[in-house]
Every structure is written in C-alpha cells, then in structure tokens.
Amino acid sequence: MSDDGDISIINSNEIARAFERKDMVYYAATSSRLGFKALSGLVEYTYFHPMMGPDSNADFTFYLIKFGVLYYMFSVPMKFRARVHKMVDAVKLRPVRGIPVMIGTDGEIHRFPGADQGVKNRNLFFIESIDTTIYNNDPDLNEIIRQREKHIIDAMLTHGSKINPQAVGEYLWRRQ
C-alpha cells in the first residue's frame, strides 16, 4: 500500500524471526480475503500516512508470503493493537489467533511459516470474514466487493486519513 514501496517479500526463516519481535503485532490473510486490502490501507493511511503521519510510515510494513497461495501481512508497533482491532471491527472483519495449515502434495501437513512463534508471543492475528454469505459462490457479488475495495483504496490515496472506517465497512459489504 505504501507510496514508498516498503513491501517485504520474505522466506520462512525471516517470517519466524519477524514474529520474535514482541514490540510488533502482525495481521495476515490470504490475498483473496475480501476486505483485507481495505483494512491494511486504512491502518496505514490513518496512522502511518507516508507524508502526513501522524506516526512514521517506517513503522508500517507490508509483507507478501507464499504459503500454498499468496498471503498478505502487515505489521505495526504493538501499541497500535487495540486501535487496529477497532478498525478490524469497523470494516466488519475479525482478528483470530490460529495457525493456517495446508496439506502438501506429499500428504504432509504444513503449518504457516513461523506462526508457532507468533501464537506463542500473542502478536499474530489472521483476519477472517464475519459475514460468510459472501462465500456462497457468488462471483458477481465477490467482484462487486473487489471493485469497492479498489474505490476505497483510491479514496485513501486521495484523501488520506479522512476516510471513516465505519463508512468503509458499510460501503464494502453493502448488498446491491
């Protein structure tokens, strides 16, 4: 999301090391999770705007993680945890603790890289949808939500932190 290109593509060892940082909190979701791009943009442009602050954009890091599918993840200082959780609620998503797993072609169960450390330190949350009706195989509705998410991100780039998270949640999931 960042204008300055601060995106990290990291491997499993780097992910595990990142989760060792108890001063940071991490939020992750599959790249296809509806609403996560809007959430990460809201967090960055509300608290870590690249040009207007109020806090340094260097404190917001966006990660790309390949674990079967592409995952997005962002981190912020732990002191922002309560504020981010309120924003997660506002955009009608849910932060959960847990470890995604996948079954490889070899039949082995693989755990999300480094997640054991993140769960142990209580600084890793995966983002889920609250309203699961969007996953009822309605590709038209899913595409409408993706387009709304793009509009939200464009608005953030234009208006920065003046975007209301509750309004984003209402607009994003509106049934029309």
C-alpha positions as CSV (number, residue, x, y, z in Angstrom):
1,M,0.0,0.0,0.0
2,S,2.8,2.3,0.8
3,D,3.8,5.0,-1.7
4,D,7.4,4.5,-1.0
5,G,7.4,0.8,-2.0
6,D,8.1,-0.6,1.6
7,I,7.0,-4.1,0.8
8,S,8.9,-7.1,2.0
9,I,8.9,-10.5,0.4
10,I,10.3,-12.8,3.0
11,N,11.1,-16.5,3.3
12,S,10.0,-18.8,6.2
13,N,13.1,-18.2,8.3
14,E,12.6,-14.4,8.1
15,I,9.0,-14.8,9.0
16,A,9.8,-16.7,12.1
17,R,12.4,-14.1,13.1
18,A,9.9,-11.3,12.5
19,F,7.4,-12.9,14.9
20,E,10.1,-13.0,17.6
21,R,9.7,-9.2,17.8
22,K,7.4,-8.7,20.8
23,D,7.1,-5.0,20.1
24,M,5.3,-5.6,16.8
25,V,1.9,-7.1,16.0
26,Y,1.1,-8.9,12.7
27,Y,-2.1,-9.2,10.7
28,A,-2.3,-11.7,7.8
29,A,-4.9,-13.1,5.4
30,T,-4.9,-14.8,2.0
31,S,-4.6,-12.3,-0.8
32,S,-8.1,-13.3,-1.9
33,R,-9.6,-12.3,1.5
34,L,-12.2,-9.7,0.7
35,G,-11.7,-6.6,2.9
36,F,-8.1,-7.2,3.9
37,K,-6.6,-4.7,1.3
38,A,-9.0,-2.0,2.5
39,L,-8.1,-2.8,6.1
40,S,-4.4,-2.6,5.5
41,G,-4.8,0.7,3.6
42,L,-6.9,2.1,6.4
43,V,-4.4,1.2,9.0
44,E,-1.5,2.7,7.0
45,Y,-3.2,5.8,5.9
46,T,-4.9,6.6,9.3
47,Y,-1.8,6.0,11.5
48,F,1.3,5.8,9.2
49,H,0.5,8.1,6.3
50,P,3.6,8.3,4.1
51,M,3.6,12.1,4.0
52,M,1.3,13.3,6.9
53,G,1.9,10.8,9.7
54,P,0.9,11.0,12.5
55,D,3.4,8.2,13.1
56,S,6.3,7.2,10.8
57,N,5.5,5.2,7.8
58,A,8.6,3.1,8.6
59,D,6.6,1.6,11.4
60,F,4.1,0.0,8.9
61,T,5.5,-2.9,6.9
62,F,3.6,-4.9,4.3
63,Y,4.7,-8.4,3.5
64,L,4.0,-10.9,0.8
65,I,4.2,-14.5,1.8
66,K,3.9,-17.6,-0.4
67,F,2.3,-20.5,1.6
68,G,0.5,-22.6,-1.0
69,V,-1.3,-19.4,-2.0
70,L,-0.2,-15.8,-1.6
71,Y,-0.7,-14.2,1.8
72,Y,-0.7,-10.5,2.6
73,M,0.5,-9.4,6.0
74,F,1.2,-6.1,7.7
75,S,2.9,-5.3,10.9
76,V,2.6,-2.3,13.2
77,P,4.0,-1.5,16.7
78,M,2.2,-3.4,19.5
79,K,0.9,-0.1,21.0
80,F,-1.5,0.1,18.0
81,R,-3.0,-3.3,18.6
82,A,-6.2,-2.0,20.2
83,R,-6.7,0.6,17.5
84,V,-6.2,-1.9,14.7
85,H,-8.7,-4.3,16.3
86,K,-11.3,-1.5,16.4
87,M,-10.6,-0.8,12.8
88,V,-10.9,-4.5,12.0
89,D,-14.3,-4.5,13.7
90,A,-15.3,-1.3,11.9
91,V,-14.7,-2.9,8.5
92,K,-16.6,-6.0,9.6
93,L,-13.8,-8.4,9.7
94,R,-12.5,-10.5,12.7
95,P,-9.0,-11.0,14.1
96,V,-8.3,-14.6,15.2
97,R,-5.4,-16.5,16.7
98,G,-4.6,-19.7,15.0
99,I,-2.3,-21.3,12.5
100,P,-3.3,-21.9,8.9
101,V,-2.3,-25.4,7.6
102,M,-2.2,-26.9,4.2
103,I,-1.7,-30.5,3.1
104,G,1.1,-30.8,0.6
105,T,1.2,-33.0,-2.5
106,D,3.3,-35.3,-0.4
107,G,0.4,-35.7,2.1
108,E,2.3,-33.9,4.8
109,I,0.6,-31.2,6.9
110,H,2.5,-27.9,6.7
111,R,1.9,-25.0,9.2
112,F,2.1,-21.3,8.3
113,P,5.8,-20.4,8.4
114,G,6.8,-19.0,11.8
115,A,3.3,-19.0,13.1
116,D,4.1,-21.0,16.2
117,Q,6.3,-18.2,17.4
118,G,3.6,-15.6,16.6
119,V,1.0,-17.5,18.5
120,K,3.4,-18.0,21.5
121,N,4.1,-14.3,21.6
122,R,0.4,-13.4,21.1
123,N,1.4,-11.0,18.3
124,L,-0.1,-12.7,15.2
125,F,-3.6,-12.5,14.0
126,F,-5.3,-13.9,10.9
127,I,-8.1,-11.9,9.5
128,E,-11.4,-13.7,8.8
129,S,-14.7,-12.5,7.4
130,I,-17.7,-12.2,9.8
131,D,-20.4,-12.5,7.1
132,T,-19.7,-15.8,5.4
133,T,-22.6,-15.3,2.9
134,I,-20.1,-13.7,0.6
135,Y,-18.6,-17.1,0.0
136,N,-21.7,-18.7,-1.3
137,N,-20.1,-19.0,-4.8
138,D,-21.5,-15.7,-6.0
139,P,-18.7,-14.5,-8.3
140,D,-20.7,-11.4,-9.2
141,L,-21.0,-10.2,-5.6
142,N,-17.4,-11.0,-4.9
143,E,-16.3,-8.9,-7.9
144,I,-18.5,-6.0,-6.8
145,I,-16.8,-6.1,-3.4
146,R,-13.4,-6.2,-5.0
147,Q,-14.3,-3.2,-7.1
148,R,-15.5,-1.4,-4.0
149,E,-12.2,-2.2,-2.3
150,K,-10.3,-0.6,-5.2
151,H,-12.5,2.5,-4.8
152,I,-11.7,2.7,-1.1
153,I,-8.0,2.4,-1.7
154,D,-8.2,5.1,-4.4
155,A,-10.1,7.4,-2.0
156,M,-7.4,6.8,0.7
157,L,-4.7,7.7,-1.8
158,T,-6.6,10.9,-2.5
159,H,-8.0,11.8,1.0
160,G,-5.6,10.0,3.3
161,S,-6.7,9.7,6.9
162,K,-10.1,11.5,6.4
163,I,-11.7,8.1,5.5
164,N,-14.2,6.9,8.1
165,P,-13.6,3.1,8.9
166,Q,-17.3,2.6,9.7
167,A,-18.3,4.1,6.4
168,V,-15.8,1.8,4.7
169,G,-17.4,-1.3,6.4
170,E,-20.9,-0.2,5.4
171,Y,-19.9,0.5,1.8
172,L,-17.7,-2.6,1.3
173,W,-20.3,-5.1,2.4
174,R,-23.5,-3.4,1.2
175,R,-25.9,-5.7,-0.6
176,Q,-26.7,-4.1,-4.0
